[in-house]
Structure formats: structure tokens, C-alpha cells
């Protein structure tokens, strides 16, 4: 699963203007959150006598919280009923990365505190802060249906640096002996790997002015 949401606020400073064109310098504050999770479930039945059923669950979760300032340029051109605007901005700030690894196994009702990819060597909660930046590019086309109503179609692309994604935190090397002998194994490790996240989106809108 992947969830992302955020908010920002900007002040606009006029750089240039004509009858059909406007360009603004903007600066402000950006807040974003990116959450991701990967769960692995399995059910197996061992053909022994009596038969044994084993259920396992592994769960990897991460949360990235960005706080920082941004600068950018917003420009717009208007021709009759058609408008076209572009936005280019970049945010710099702190990325707080937190991760949680947990799992369990159930063997005929007996619960153990580890799964397959989650073992005592990597189960736990982890956090750290790192510097990150988020560039953003956007374009928007508008069509005025009447004097008061405008329809818009836009495209936005963003890149997040320095994020921890759940899928990158999985260590595929497993030493199961640590379930029997505590501290006997050191794998899997809590990797806490950083990655880059790309986002693209299309938006449709309607503006009503009065």
C-alpha cells in the first residue's frame, strides 16, 4: 500500500506582466507525508502425522514526513478564451524517516513472535532524519466556457529524494536458527535503505468566478 498527502502555502511576488502574460516568483512552506507498507502472508500444511498447519505474517511499514521551504516560478499566458500556465518549484528541508518491522507465526495455535522475513534480528521500530529535496513541474490548460466558468486540465510531476519505502527494507537472507537459539543469527538485517520516489498525476477542474 502507498499513501501520500500534504499541503503548502506560498507568497507570490510579481516579476513581469503584460496584457496576456504574467510571471510570479513564489516562496513558502511545504509539508508532505508518504506512507508505504508491504505485508506477506502464508499458510502451509505439513504432511506429518498428525498434519500441522502453519500460518505466518510479515509486515514492513514506513512513514516519511517532509518539512521545508520552497521557491519557484509560476507563469501564465491568456489568449482569448484559452489559458496556459506552467509551474516549476523545488522544496528543500528535513525528511523524517520511520520504519516498523513485525511478524508472527502460528503453528497449530501456538504463536511465535517472528514470521519468515521478520526475525528477532530485524523486528523493531527505527527512525532517522535526513536532508531531502522535492522538485515539482506542472502544466495546466484552461478553457473559458463563459465569462464566469473555466474548465482546466493539468499534469504534475514530482520527485521525492531520501525516502524509505517498505519494499526496500526487506532482507531476503534469513537465518531461522535464532528462533531456537536467541542471538544465534544476524540475518535478516533492518536495512533502512533510502530510495527516490516519483509521482505523476492528471487533474481536471472547474473554476467559477463571480
C-alpha positions as CSV (number, residue, x, y, z in Angstrom):
1,X,0.0,0.0,0.0
2,X,1.1,3.6,-0.7
3,X,-0.4,6.8,0.7
4,X,0.7,10.4,0.1
5,X,-0.8,13.7,1.2
6,X,0.4,17.1,2.0
7,X,-0.1,20.9,2.0
8,X,1.8,24.0,1.2
9,X,1.4,27.8,1.4
10,X,3.1,30.4,-0.8
11,X,3.6,34.1,-1.2
12,X,3.7,35.5,-4.7
13,X,5.9,38.3,-6.0
14,X,5.2,39.8,-9.4
15,X,8.1,39.6,-11.8
16,X,6.6,40.6,-15.1
17,X,3.2,41.3,-16.6
18,X,1.6,42.3,-19.9
19,X,-1.9,42.2,-21.3
20,X,-1.8,38.5,-22.0
21,X,1.1,37.2,-19.8
22,X,2.1,37.1,-16.1
23,X,5.1,35.7,-14.3
24,X,5.4,35.4,-10.5
25,X,8.2,34.3,-8.1
26,X,6.8,32.3,-5.3
27,X,8.2,31.1,-1.9
28,X,6.7,29.3,1.0
29,X,6.4,26.3,3.2
30,X,5.8,22.6,2.2
31,X,4.6,19.7,4.3
32,X,4.2,16.2,2.9
33,X,3.7,12.7,4.2
34,X,4.4,9.4,2.3
35,X,3.5,6.1,3.9
36,X,4.1,2.6,2.4
37,X,3.6,-0.9,3.6
38,X,4.2,-4.5,2.4
39,X,2.6,-7.5,4.0
40,X,3.5,-11.1,3.3
41,X,1.0,-13.9,4.5
42,X,1.4,-17.6,4.0
43,X,-0.4,-20.7,5.0
44,X,1.2,-24.1,4.8
45,X,0.3,-27.6,5.9
46,X,3.0,-30.1,6.7
47,X,2.1,-33.7,5.7
48,X,3.1,-35.2,9.1
49,X,1.1,-37.3,11.5
50,X,-0.9,-35.6,12.7
51,X,-0.8,-32.9,10.0
52,X,0.5,-29.5,11.1
53,X,-0.8,-26.1,9.8
54,X,1.5,-23.1,9.9
55,X,0.4,-19.5,9.4
56,X,2.9,-16.7,9.0
57,X,2.6,-12.9,8.7
58,X,5.4,-10.4,7.9
59,X,4.7,-6.7,7.9
60,X,7.0,-3.9,6.8
61,X,5.8,-0.3,7.2
62,X,7.5,3.1,6.6
63,X,6.5,6.7,7.1
64,X,8.3,9.8,5.6
65,X,7.4,13.3,6.9
66,X,8.9,16.2,5.0
67,X,9.0,19.8,6.4
68,X,10.8,22.5,4.4
69,X,10.7,25.7,2.4
70,X,10.2,26.0,-1.4
71,X,10.9,28.5,-4.2
72,X,9.5,28.5,-7.7
73,X,8.2,30.4,-10.7
74,X,4.6,30.4,-11.9
75,X,3.8,31.8,-15.4
76,X,0.6,32.1,-17.3
77,X,-0.5,33.1,-20.8
78,X,-4.0,34.1,-21.8
79,X,-5.3,34.2,-25.4
80,X,-9.0,34.9,-25.8
81,X,-10.8,32.0,-24.1
82,X,-7.7,29.8,-23.7
83,X,-5.1,30.0,-20.9
84,X,-1.9,28.1,-20.3
85,X,0.2,28.1,-17.1
86,X,3.4,26.4,-16.0
87,X,4.8,25.9,-12.5
88,X,8.4,25.0,-11.6
89,X,9.4,24.8,-8.0
90,X,11.7,22.9,-5.6
91,X,11.4,22.3,-1.9
92,X,14.3,21.8,0.5
93,X,14.1,20.5,4.0
94,X,14.2,17.7,6.5
95,X,12.8,14.2,5.9
96,X,11.9,12.2,9.0
97,X,12.0,8.5,8.1
98,X,10.4,6.0,10.5
99,X,10.1,2.2,9.9
100,X,8.4,-0.6,11.7
101,X,9.1,-4.4,11.1
102,X,7.0,-7.0,12.8
103,X,5.7,-10.5,12.3
104,X,4.4,-13.7,13.8
105,X,3.9,-17.4,13.1
106,X,1.1,-19.7,14.3
107,X,1.7,-23.4,14.4
108,X,-1.5,-25.2,15.3
109,X,-2.5,-22.4,17.6
110,X,1.0,-21.8,19.1
111,X,2.1,-18.3,18.4
112,X,5.7,-17.3,17.8
113,X,7.0,-13.7,17.7
114,X,8.5,-14.0,14.2
115,X,7.5,-14.7,10.6
116,X,9.6,-15.8,7.7
117,X,11.2,-12.5,6.6
118,X,10.8,-11.0,10.1
119,X,13.1,-12.4,12.8
120,X,14.4,-11.2,16.1
121,X,17.4,-9.7,14.3
122,X,15.3,-7.2,12.4
123,X,11.9,-6.8,14.2
124,X,11.5,-3.4,15.8
125,X,11.0,0.3,15.2
126,X,13.6,2.6,13.5
127,X,13.8,6.3,12.8
128,X,16.2,8.9,11.5
129,X,16.3,12.4,9.9
130,X,18.0,13.2,6.6
131,X,18.2,16.2,4.2
132,X,15.8,15.9,1.2
133,X,14.5,17.9,-1.7
134,X,11.3,17.7,-3.8
135,X,11.3,19.3,-7.3
136,X,7.9,19.7,-8.9
137,X,6.8,20.6,-12.5
138,X,3.3,21.3,-13.6
139,X,1.4,22.5,-16.7
140,X,-2.3,23.5,-16.9
141,X,-4.5,24.2,-19.9
142,X,-7.7,26.2,-19.3
143,X,-10.8,26.9,-21.5
144,X,-13.3,29.6,-20.6
145,X,-16.8,28.3,-21.3
146,X,-18.4,31.6,-20.3
147,X,-17.2,34.8,-18.6
148,X,-17.6,33.1,-15.2
149,X,-16.8,29.4,-15.8
150,X,-13.5,27.9,-16.8
151,X,-12.5,24.3,-17.3
152,X,-8.9,23.1,-16.7
153,X,-6.8,20.1,-17.5
154,X,-3.4,19.8,-15.7
155,X,-0.4,17.5,-15.4
156,X,2.0,17.4,-12.4
157,X,5.3,15.5,-11.9
158,X,7.1,15.3,-8.5
159,X,10.3,13.6,-7.3
160,X,11.0,12.8,-3.6
161,X,14.6,12.2,-2.6
162,X,15.7,10.5,0.6
163,X,12.6,8.4,1.3
164,X,12.3,5.0,3.0
165,X,10.0,2.7,1.1
166,X,8.7,-0.5,2.7
167,X,9.7,-2.8,-0.1
168,X,13.3,-1.7,0.1
169,X,13.5,-2.7,3.8
170,X,13.2,-6.5,3.2
171,X,16.3,-8.6,3.7
172,X,15.8,-11.9,1.8
173,X,18.6,-13.7,3.6
174,X,17.0,-15.5,6.6
175,X,18.7,-17.4,9.4
176,X,15.8,-19.2,11.3
177,X,18.1,-20.7,14.0
178,X,17.7,-17.6,16.1
179,X,14.1,-18.7,16.9
180,X,15.6,-21.7,18.7
181,X,18.9,-20.2,19.9
182,X,18.5,-16.5,20.9
183,X,21.2,-14.2,19.3
184,X,22.4,-17.1,17.2
185,X,21.7,-15.4,13.9
186,X,22.2,-11.9,12.5
187,X,20.1,-12.1,9.3
188,X,17.7,-10.7,8.2
189,X,19.0,-7.2,8.9
190,X,17.0,-4.0,9.4
191,X,18.2,-2.5,6.1
192,X,16.7,1.1,6.4
193,X,17.5,1.8,2.7
194,X,16.8,5.2,1.1
195,X,15.3,5.5,-2.3
196,X,13.8,8.0,-4.7
197,X,10.0,8.2,-5.3
198,X,8.4,9.6,-8.5
199,X,4.8,10.7,-8.7
200,X,2.8,11.8,-11.8
201,X,-0.8,12.9,-11.9
202,X,-3.5,14.4,-14.1
203,X,-6.2,16.7,-12.7
204,X,-9.5,18.1,-14.0
205,X,-11.1,21.2,-12.6
206,X,-13.7,23.9,-13.0
207,X,-13.4,27.5,-11.7
208,X,-16.4,29.6,-11.1
209,X,-15.8,33.4,-10.7
210,X,-18.3,36.0,-9.5
